[in-house]
């Protein structure tokens, strides 16, 4: 279980508060208006922003202060790829920073690339890939790291509808294999409904407690109603 116990994250002049629990294995959409604090919420969980107050807990234990020691993987819109590394190495760096892999590890990298449909692109570079293929590389690295908590900050927002649906399918497959807890920031209600079983509304500097996503959209609070453009 991921718990944010009376937490405040401060980024410049902006402060985000949260006091909530997320069950293990949940798929959670993080939604809300621009500037409401969605990325601050994810960055605070990842450890990129220190807590002013409260604690971030994983399975009842405080998260380490150093982001690299937290049991999570994070994927941004740019897919976190290194342009000077080929696909094989971009994935391999997820388990070995110097990319000196054992034969077993090399097999694991190939298996991850095969699972996301990129087994024939291992020698290619990010510049040679489509946006969807770059996203698959990021997902392969995430799969290989086998972290129990996945954070995704609008990773597919630049893709067209067909590619976005394809990437969401790959993500669902990864979650089925790993049983990881996943939080995805999205501005698209359709993506949120396709991905998540719960949703956290982040607005006006507060991350609200998770709710069943369909229930939240059926009876949106004022901040979500305004964001969705509902007049009533």
C-alpha positions in Angstrom: 0.0 0.0 0.0 1.1 3.5 -0.8 0.2 6.0 1.9 0.6 9.8 2.0 0.2 10.7 5.6 -0.7 14.4 6.0 1.9 15.3 3.4 2.8 18.7 2.0 5.0 19.0 -1.1 6.4 22.5 -1.8 7.6 23.5 -5.3 8.6 27.2 -5.4 5.5 29.1 -4.2 3.2 26.2 -4.8 2.2 23.8 -2.0 0.3 20.5 -2.5 -1.4 18.7 0.3 -2.4 15.0 0.4 -3.7 12.6 3.0 -4.6 9.3 1.3 -4.1 5.6 0.8 -3.7 3.7 -2.5 -4.2 -0.1 -2.3 -1.5 -2.4 -3.7 -2.2 -3.3 -7.3 -4.5 -0.3 -8.0 -4.6 1.5 -11.3 -5.1 5.1 -10.5 -5.7 8.0 -12.9 -4.5 11.4 -11.6 -6.7 14.0 -13.1 -7.5 17.7 -12.7 -7.0 21.2 -14.2 -3.7 22.5 -15.4 -1.7 24.0 -12.5 -3.6 22.1 -9.9 -0.6 20.0 -8.8 -0.7 16.7 -10.7 3.0 16.6 -11.7 3.9 17.9 -8.2 2.0 15.0 -6.7 3.9 12.4 -8.8 7.3 14.2 -8.3 6.7 14.2 -4.6 6.0 10.5 -4.5 9.1 9.9 -6.6 11.2 11.9 -4.2 12.1 14.7 -6.6 10.4 17.1 -4.2 11.0 16.9 -0.5 8.1 16.8 1.9 7.6 19.9 4.0 5.4 17.9 6.3 4.1 14.4 6.8 5.4 11.1 5.3 5.3 9.1 2.1 5.0 5.4 3.1 5.3 2.2 1.1 4.0 -1.0 2.7 4.0 0.8 6.0 7.6 2.0 5.9 8.9 5.5 5.1 10.2 5.9 1.6 14.0 6.6 1.4 14.9 10.2 0.9 17.0 9.5 -2.2 14.8 9.0 -5.3 17.1 6.3 -6.7 16.4 4.1 -3.6 12.6 4.3 -3.9 10.8 1.1 -5.1 9.4 2.8 -8.2 9.8 3.5 -11.9 8.7 6.8 -13.5 7.9 7.5 -17.2 7.6 11.0 -18.5 6.1 12.3 -21.8 9.6 12.2 -23.4 9.9 8.5 -22.4 13.3 9.1 -20.5 15.4 7.9 -23.4 19.1 8.7 -23.9 19.6 9.8 -27.5 23.2 8.6 -27.7 22.2 5.0 -26.6 20.6 2.4 -28.9 17.4 0.7 -27.9 19.2 -2.3 -26.3 21.3 0.0 -24.1 18.4 2.3 -23.3 16.5 -0.7 -21.8 19.6 -2.3 -20.3 20.4 0.8 -18.2 17.3 0.0 -16.2 19.1 -2.8 -14.5 22.8 -1.8 -14.9 23.9 1.8 -15.2 27.2 0.8 -16.8 25.3 -1.6 -19.1 27.7 -4.5 -18.4 25.3 -7.3 -18.5 25.5 -11.0 -17.7 24.2 -13.4 -20.3 21.1 -13.8 -18.1 20.5 -10.0 -18.0 20.9 -9.8 -21.8 18.3 -12.4 -22.2 16.0 -10.4 -19.9 16.5 -7.3 -22.0 15.7 -9.2 -25.2 12.6 -10.7 -23.6 11.4 -7.3 -22.5 11.9 -5.9 -26.0 10.1 -8.9 -27.4 7.1 -8.3 -25.1 6.7 -4.7 -26.3 7.2 -5.7 -29.9 10.6 -4.2 -30.5 12.9 -7.3 -30.8 13.9 -6.1 -34.3 14.9 -2.6 -33.1 17.6 -3.4 -30.5 20.3 -1.7 -32.6 18.2 1.4 -33.5 18.5 4.8 -31.8 15.7 6.9 -30.5 15.9 9.3 -33.5 15.1 6.4 -35.7 11.9 5.4 -33.9 8.4 6.7 -34.1 6.8 8.2 -31.0 4.9 5.0 -30.3 8.1 2.9 -30.6 9.9 5.3 -28.2 7.1 4.8 -25.7 7.5 1.1 -26.0 11.2 1.4 -25.2 10.3 3.3 -22.0 7.8 0.6 -21.1 10.3 -2.2 -21.8 12.7 -0.6 -19.3 9.9 -0.2 -16.8 9.0 -3.9 -17.2 12.6 -4.9 -16.8 13.2 -3.0 -13.6 10.3 -4.9 -12.0 9.5 -2.1 -9.5 6.2 -2.5 -7.5 5.2 1.1 -8.1 4.9 2.8 -11.5 4.4 6.5 -12.0 3.5 7.8 -15.4 3.3 11.5 -16.2 1.2 12.0 -19.4 3.5 9.5 -21.2 1.2 9.2 -24.3 -0.3 12.7 -24.5 1.7 13.5 -27.7 0.4 10.4 -29.6 -2.6 10.1 -31.9 -5.7 8.2 -30.8 -4.7 4.9 -32.4 -1.1 4.9 -31.1 -2.4 6.0 -27.6 -4.8 3.1 -27.5 -2.0 0.7 -28.5 0.3 2.0 -25.8 -2.4 1.7 -23.2 -2.8 -1.9 -24.2 0.9 -2.6 -23.8 0.8 -0.9 -20.4 -2.1 -3.0 -19.3 -0.2 -6.1 -20.3 2.8 -5.0 -18.2 0.6 -4.4 -15.2 -1.0 -7.8 -15.7 2.4 -9.5 -15.6 3.9 -7.4 -12.8 0.8 -6.7 -10.6 2.4 -3.3 -9.9 0.5 -0.3 -8.4 0.3 2.3 -11.1 -0.5 6.0 -11.1 -0.9 7.9 -14.4 -1.4 11.6 -14.8 -3.6 12.3 -17.8 -5.7 15.2 -19.0 -7.9 13.0 -21.2 -11.0 11.5 -19.4 -11.2 8.8 -22.1 -7.7 7.6 -21.3 -8.4 7.8 -17.6 -11.5 5.6 -18.0 -9.7 3.1 -20.3 -6.7 2.7 -17.9 -7.9 3.1 -14.3 -10.2 1.6 -11.7 -9.7 4.6 -9.4 -9.0 8.3 -9.7 -7.4 11.0 -7.7 -8.6 14.5 -8.4 -5.9 17.1 -7.9 -7.1 20.7 -7.8 -6.4 23.9 -5.9 -3.3 22.5 -4.2 -5.0 19.3 -2.8 -4.8 15.7 -3.9 -8.2 14.2 -2.9 -8.7 10.6 -1.7 -9.0 8.0 -4.5 -12.5 7.2 -5.7 -13.9 4.6 -8.1 -13.4 6.4 -11.4 -16.8 5.9 -13.0 -18.4 7.1 -9.7 -16.2 10.2 -9.8 -17.1 11.0 -13.4 -20.8 10.3 -12.9 -21.0 12.8 -10.0 -18.0 15.1 -10.4 -17.3 17.7 -7.7 -17.2 21.3 -8.7 -13.5 21.4 -9.6 -13.8 18.4 -11.9 -17.1 19.6 -13.3 -15.4 22.9 -14.3 -12.4 21.1 -15.8 -14.7 18.8 -17.9 -16.7 21.8 -19.1 -20.0 20.6 -17.5 -22.4 23.5 -16.9 -24.5 21.7 -14.3 
